[in-house]
Amino acid sequence: MSDLSLGAAGAAGNNIKDGTDQTFMTDVVEASKETPVLVDFWAPWCGPCKSLGPVLEKVVNDQQGKVKLVKVNIDENPGIAGQLGVRSIPAVFAFDKGQPVDAFQGALPEGQLREFVSKIMGGTDQGQQIKQAVERAGELLKAGDHAQAAQIYGAVVEADPENIDAIAGLARCYLGNGDVERASQILDMAGPDKQSDPAIKGVRTAIDLMADAPKDDELDALIDKVTADRGNHALRFELAEALMARGKNKEAADHLLKILADDLEWEEGKAKAKLLELFEAAGPKDPATIEGRRRLSSLMFA
């Protein structure tokens, strides 16, 4: 991933160490000028510390060297903890560029720990590069340049395997080229605990829709039927489903919105529900979603 200048990941064994008051300047302050460092203030008698410690270590190791962890036993090393105003433990401080930049107290669940670490990393040059790369890839995907977007997303995933936006974006690139199997494999990289993330769910929805994609002659025949019977909402709805399955989201949204313009609650909200499904499948940045939401709002609040 040379264009992101991220370098090789550090070995997991070098990511975590025990610190003391005497080594704090070297292990934390100086080290954080190169890589963000978390400091876990703990004690052997602290129950919540025993719960937090293993999870925090796992989250740090998962970052493969992009963040470090120093564990400080305050019974043996009360000096730095006192200077930082630690009143209860566990207490975790984040250092970046030689300065404390954030902190929390108590045993947070893994999801919140990952958010905390991601936020700290997002403030680094490396984190900013990744964010900008994901945004650039999103612009290319929106413009239909699946190949270039896939290159950037792939580079981000290589550098940051936990980046859900990059994983979902890369899967959309494969889906845009008709490679459903590869898109599904990419989504599996997110892990079981991330499959409910909206970005991942959206691509899964798109994949499910494509399973029933009609052939060209079947789609043409359906278009002819709707053209001949423009007031038939059931036929138009069937055409919208067929278009969605073929990835023609804008055309599908147009037909669903025509139904809604005539009858907002047609079939007990069936067309509206399908349109919302389309938004999920297309993703929040797809032009069909952006324009479709605007037009739907106009109909609902006219």
C-alpha positions, 0 to 999 in steps of 0.5 A: 500500500505504497500510496498510503505510506503505511509501512509494515505492521508491527509484530503483536508481541511488540505492541504491549508492555509493562511500564513503570514511573521510571520508563514512562517518558520513554515507553509512552511520551517519546513512543507516542511521537511515532505511534499512538500509545494507550496507558492502562492503569490497573492493580491486581486487586481490581476486578474490573481491571481483570475484565478490561485487560484481556479485551483491551490487549486483543483490540490493540493486537488487532491493530497490528502495530498501529497503536501500542499499549503500556500497562502500569500497576499503580500499586507499584508505580503511583507517581504518574497516575497521581500526576494524571489525576487518576482517582479510580481504576481501570483508567486508560489514557491515550497519548499522541504526539507526546501528549495525552489526548483522550481517556476513559475510566471503567471496563468498556465493552469491546465495541466501545474500545474499538471505537475509542482506538479508532478515534485515536488513530483517526487523529494521526497522519496515518488515520487521516490518510486512510480516511481520505483514501476511503473517501476517494474510493467512494467517489470513484465507485459513485462515478462507476470506476469500479477498477480504480475504486477496488485498488484503493479499497483493497489497499486500505483493507490491507493496511486496516483489516478492521475498516468496515467502510473499505470492506463494504466498498470493495465488495460493492466494486466486485458486485458492480462487475457482476462477481457476486461470489467474490463480493460475498467472500469480501464481506466475510472478512468483516467477521461475524460480529460486524455482519449487522453493520449497516454498510455490510447489511446493505451489500448483503441486501444487494446480493440477495436481490441479484439472486433473482435477476431476470434475463434480458428477454424477460426484462424487455417483456416486462418493460413492454407490459408496463408501457402498455398498461401504465396504470397497473401498479402491480406490474410496475412494482414487478418491473422495479423488483426486476430492475433492482435485481439487475442493479439498475437502481435509478430506474427501479426507484423511478418506477417505485416513486411513480407508484408512490406519487399516485398512492403513497400507501399502495398495498399497505406501504409495499412500494415504500418498503421496497424503495427503502430496501433499494436505498439500503442495497444501493448504499447511502452515497449512491445517486439513486439513494440521494435523489430517491430520498429527496423525492420520497420526502417531497411526496411524504411532506407535500 
